[in-house]
């Protein structure tokens, strides 16, 4: 069983969220990067762009697939990790730390209630694997 950091929240779209005050740092889970395989390219929005919860905020392309990244919260992007566009492999090697993608000012903290704690996310991943 893969271990996921327990200080993060997780979406059913395999995006993680680290909440610090009214800020949400967002990236893809280790599970997502493993399923994608080697990541080739990443498209992220600009700073000051507005994100709507459950709407796409970017795209990842790998040798296996192209997927849209779905925002777990609504708010304005205050920072984009420019380093990962130069070091795309970080998304495969360290998705939960240096592979963060964006930081968003959380507009509605109640949206966080829809996210999963680590144990619930692990169960979700297991159930999803059983369906595949």
Steps between C-alpha positions, in 0.01 A plus 500: 500500500636836397536756776368849454596798716246536781526881512328528161141483381417311181245530221338213313676638191838415661601854589641579844453815706720633781302759697692775678266768633298625204744362242483168316811354342391255230670217309437151363520194719770236479226260391412726204858540383557126527197426283610763245857379473770736378358850477590683179333840540294709736274798431412720797305825524649841571526674835181702573283260298175404675429131558157350541467187712455184288615681184827431312801711596763335280609193304763233536627299206682171546597219268175327601239777515405865509294593805338816622582614851181571694502773763401387850421858611389836363724804526770713342840353416767683696800290396596254225796265540707612201781261598302192395468620142881482478527185715188307392641175644437636851132414445602134482771502767352732766134581425403578863775752574717674241249392232229738627326681213305803622407690814144632518335744738208295633174682425265268692653283775183285500615354164776320691231283661463315167862382512621171647727440797792264433325181620190571293714577194691173538168311513381693194814400306450134596133502394590675173766236426245223555273658237779534240 
